[in-house]
Amino acid sequence: MTAVLRAEWIKATTLRSTWLTLLGYVVAVAGIGVGVVASVGDVEAAQPDYDPGTIAFYGLNFGHVAVIVLAVLLTAGEYARKTVHTSLVAVPRRGAFLAAKLTVGAVLVLVTAAATALATLLLTQAVLGAPGVSLATPGMLRATVAAALYPTLLAVVCMAVGMLVRDQAGALALLVPFFFLLSPLLELVPVLQRAAVFLPDRAGAVAVRLHSRPIDVFGPVAGLGILALWAAAAALLAWWALRRRDA
């Protein structure tokens, strides 16, 4: 398994697109977060329902674009580059192949997201000034950890979808509208709100908040747990499909 992981690591890290998408994630999350705090931070901090976690990590909503693109490039990209056949010849055990690919992608996102979450918190609160919070603020350490785990687990979901669809354009056409149109819209429909929060991105977002909303039917830890279940289910479905289908 070590050799398989090493091979997947080399494949992922020698692609220029990997580093460009990770850089895009950092710029989106930190840059937009700082921009939002600089623009409306003082006004939001004065509101009775102010949630420091939501404002500090507002850029996560846009960082998802980079996560989706990276996940699709690492998985469906193998089919586009016609390298999947060679990979499966080198690693006949398809479960090991998939596990290594998901692990490498998750590690890349986790390291990037963890560093970005900490930097974003420090930068946004420095810009905010007096109303700013820190890791010592109750709930903020948990929110910062969630800001790293949330995109990591979402990346696993998206990588699994990439392996299922096996087409870059098709995977992007499915994932981007789902996370940026369908999921947010469902959360706005009164009769669907309490069900919509169980969707992967909505559940992960609950973990980043310090205060729950009326529509939240579970807490932050449960939110990450639900997202983890989505990731596990997607990975298992991708493994099942990979075993049954020809490359």
C-alpha positions, 0 to 999 in steps of 0.5 A, a space after each residue: 500500500 505504501 508503494 501505491 500511495 507514493 505513486 498517487 502522491 507523485 502523480 498528484 504533485 507533479 501536475 501543475 493543476 494541483 498546485 494552481 487549484 490549491 493556490 486558488 483555494 487559499 486565495 479564495 478563502 483568505 482573500 474573500 474572507 478578509 474582503 468581507 470582514 473589511 467591508 461589513 465586519 464592523 456592521 455584522 459584529 454589532 448585530 445581536 445574531 453575529 456569528 464570528 465563525 460565519 464571517 471569518 470563514 465566509 470565503 469557504 463558500 468560494 473555496 469550494 470551487 477549487 476543491 471541486 476542480 481539484 477533486 475532479 482533476 485527480 479522479 476523472 482527470 485520469 480518464 481524460 489523460 488516458 492514464 487510468 488503464 496504466 494505473 490499474 495495470 500497475 495496481 490491479 487491486 482497485 480498492 487499493 488504487 481508489 483508497 490511495 487516490 482518495 487519501 492523497 487528495 484528502 491529505 493535500 486538501 487537509 494540509 492546505 485547508 488547515 493552514 488557510 483556516 488558521 491564516 484566515 482567522 488571524 487575518 480577518 480578526 486583525 482587520 476587524 480590530 476590537 470586536 475580533 475573536 481568537 482561538 481562545 474564544 469559546 467555540 472558535 477553535 472548534 470552528 477553525 478545525 471544522 474549517 479544515 475538515 469541512 473542505 477535506 471531507 467535501 473533497 472526498 465526496 467530489 473525488 468519489 463522484 469524479 470516479 463514478 462519472 469518469 468524465 471531467 466535464 460531466 463531473 463538474 456539470 453535476 457538482 458545481 450546480 449542486 453545491 452552488 445552486 440546488 443545495 443553497 436554494 433547497 435551504 431557502 424553501 421553508 418546507 425543505 429547510 430541515 431536510 436540506 441541512 442534511 446535504 453534505 455542504 450544508 451539514 459541513 457549514 453547520 460545523 463552522 458556525 458558533 451559533 445554531 440557526 432555527 433550521 439547524 436540527 443538529 450541532 457542529 460535531 454532528 454536522 461533521 459526522 453527517 458530512 463524513 457519512 456522505 464521504 464514506 458512502 460516496 467512497 464505497 459507491 465509487 469502489 463498488 462501481 470501479 470493481 464492476 466496470 471496465 476501465 
